[in-house]
């Protein structure tokens, strides 16, 4: 065999090998688990433990410090506006008021003398018997005496007010929720002696987790169940959500107002559970495994083309991640089939067979890619 024949034989062998590769059967589409984005409306209602409090709880304290000599009420007792709750020893305040009363009397006497002297010097100045500067000095002395009298009068008023501050009175109707001081104790100004739960609204204090805080809003209707009355639901509304989370618990303090018709059913300090539907109506959600990191680090999902079974990477906008799912604000529709797991092993344009959690196909089987034409 000459050299030309040997090269021809080699070229023929390469062509036959290439045709063999082209005629090979294409790989069958792999099955992938898919789901359709569900709405939050079907989500299970969450329950949060709480405690019944008054809407207005006021810490009551004396405006002055002193020895607490008498306590007239105890925790749990009902009081009316203006009722005397506790008293301080007012002997020192009374003595101080007496001293200031004497100072005021002396200042007023000085003022009368200075006024008479000023009038007398004014008459002498008109007769040119004293100089103008002497009259000015006497006028200044009169004004100083007048200022001293005004200051003494104001100090006496403060002392009398302090005598009144030695009595602690109820600012409104309500119930004494707690007591923090006893008779014989020396309390400081502003130190809490009682906590008054005002009559009127009642609320349940709960803590919402950071992971689902965006699923709730002020004004949202909820249901409240008392621990001592299981099965009996009372209507309520979320009135307030704290703007910042607790530094340690990472929860948001929330107040749930009870409806007026439910106020007769609750007592202060009762334990309760608040049932609230987590989520915003109409918002779609996907399993956490469906969301991947796409281009530029933005979240994306694999969406299956229902016609040919090909995959397409679709960027999405998501909300706060939950323990098992994440709300999808935009990017997919409720009828789309989204790969729920294993997305990191897939590629753009790959043909797959989408199946549900029972391993049943959800679309018609995708056609295998057409075989390449044979080389001539």
Buried (B, 14 or more C-beta within 10 A) or exposed (E): EEEEEEEEEEEEEEEEEEEEEEEEEEEEBEEBBBBBBBBBEEBEEBEBEBBBBBBBBBBBBBEBBBBBBEBBBEEEEEBEEEBEBBBBBBEBBBEBBEEBBEBBEEBBEBBEEBBEBBEEBEEBBEEEEBEEEEBEBBBEBBEEBBEBBEEBBEBBEEBBEBBEBBBBBBEBBBBBBBBBBEEEEEBEEEBBBBBBBBBEBBBBBBBBBBBBBBBBEEEBEBBBBBEEEEEEBBBBBBBBBBEEBEEEEEBBBBBBBBEEEBEEBBEBEBEBBBBBBBBBEEBBBBBBBBBBEBEEEEBBBBBBBBEEBBBEBBBBEBBEEBEEBBBBEEBBEEEBBBBBBEBEEBEEEBBBBBBBEEEEBBBEEBEEEEEEEEEE
